[in-house]
Amino acid sequence: MLPAEVLKQARNEILNWHDSGMSIMEMSHRGREFTSVVQKTEADLRELASIPENYKVLFLSGGATSQFSMVPMNLLRKKKNADYINTGIWSKKAIKEAQKYCHVNIAASSEDSGYTYAPTQDQWALDQNAAYVHYTSNETIGGVEFNWTPDLSYSKNNIPLVADMSSNILSRPLDVTKYGLIYAGAQKNIGPAGLTIVIVREDLLGETVQNTPSVFNYKIHADNSSMYNTPPTYAIYITGLVLEWLNKKGGLKEIEKINISKASLLYDLIDTTDFYNCSVEKSDRSRMNVPFTLKNTDLDTEFLKQAQDCGLIQLRGHRAIGGMRASIYNAMPIEGVLALVSFMKEFANNHA
Ligand SMILES: Cc1ncc(COP(=O)(O)O)c(C=O)c1O
């Protein structure tokens, strides 16, 4: 979801942005008008997420999937190994790409359990010679979230922590200093599809694997203020509006409180009835994506149909795992979750 206020503002500005006589979509990405948009978007993101000066913010295209390759291409820095934590379908995809560039050490994995938990850091078998440690802070499909931040500060080798935050970035306060690099496709919590945000510590830039194309080189993007090639301008503009909306809501601390309330409403209902089930360990449940199943899977189709009739849409689970999934990103108002909970209660009563 995108906030309705943002979509309304975008609608009002679509033909003529701030009396420029143009739509954002028609502007030169290097022109004065768009430069002001991108600069404000970056400044707002820096303020919201307290991003220190020694980190670059890059606005790229290519999706989070492109980062599965760009991370090893740019962060291996002559090393041959990288550590990955395998907690679900997205970490697995990241691992598969990284294996094209280096030896991947699976430092921890919850695959055996069917990806129902996030291994605690004392279960991570880290390689002291790894170029970096990669984890997926929220597994969008499985609904497994790290509700804690890994800490590699003890490691003598200063190994950078890398996070795929595609589906929980800006849903709670974060300590950027704990990371070497954070990446996220914007389309879940930040804006529309097409924009990929990378936040990377400056000292990690500059050395890429041989034959890395320029367009995959972070340093080139950083040196060109994300204007090495044409960035996804409209997606950046909408992102800017979402960041302003988030600021008005009170920033990350406030949105976290709302996200906790929304997720608790759903999990509480799932846990208090036998009719529904969520197999993810309680401590590692995602505040953004709530996967659940019906005990009687014969009712799945009926559940989805009746939900749709009530305006409760896109509840079908990912094709890879089936069941249901309620994605309740920042822009989903609590009223949306209350409507779902009330529908689920009624459905359970009618089919018990
Ligand atoms: C955690 C995570 N990583 C990576 C991706 C892939 O993102 P994209 O489709 O932008 O390449 C997704 C998409 O849903 C995701 O949820």
The ligand as an SDF file (V2000), in Angstrom:
LIG
                    3D

 16 16  0  0  0  0  0  0  0  0999 V2000
   13.3220   -9.5120    1.1180 C   0  0  0  0  0  0  0  0  0  0  0  0
   13.2920   -9.3470   -0.3680 C   0  0  0  0  0  0  0  0  0  0  0  0
   14.4600   -9.3430   -1.0540 N   0  0  0  0  0  0  0  0  0  0  0  0
   14.4990   -9.2040   -2.3800 C   0  0  0  0  0  0  0  0  0  0  0  0
   13.3380   -9.0500   -3.1180 C   0  0  0  0  0  0  0  0  0  0  0  0
   13.4300   -8.8810   -4.6170 C   0  0  0  0  0  0  0  0  0  0  0  0
   13.1350   -7.5830   -4.9220 O   0  0  0  0  0  0  0  0  0  0  0  0
   12.9540   -7.0560   -6.4170 P   0  0  0  0  0  0  0  0  0  0  0  0
   11.7060   -7.6750   -6.9420 O   0  0  0  0  0  0  0  0  0  0  0  0
   12.8620   -5.5690   -6.2100 O   0  0  0  0  0  0  0  0  0  0  0  0
   14.1500   -7.4410   -7.1900 O   0  0  0  0  0  0  0  0  0  0  0  0
   12.1060   -9.0250   -2.4700 C   0  0  0  0  0  0  0  0  0  0  0  0
   10.8660   -8.8480   -3.2390 C   0  0  0  0  0  0  0  0  0  0  0  0
    9.7790   -9.0390   -2.8000 O   0  0  0  0  0  0  0  0  0  0  0  0
   12.0840   -9.1870   -1.0640 C   0  0  0  0  0  0  0  0  0  0  0  0
   10.9240   -9.1830   -0.3960 O   0  0  0  0  0  0  0  0  0  0  0  0
  1  2  1  0
  2  3  1  0
  2 15  2  0
  3  4  2  0
  4  5  1  0
  5  6  1  0
  5 12  2  0
  6  7  1  0
  7  8  1  0
  8  9  2  0
  8 10  1  0
  8 11  1  0
 12 13  1  0
 12 15  1  0
 13 14  2  0
 15 16  1  0
M  END
$$$$
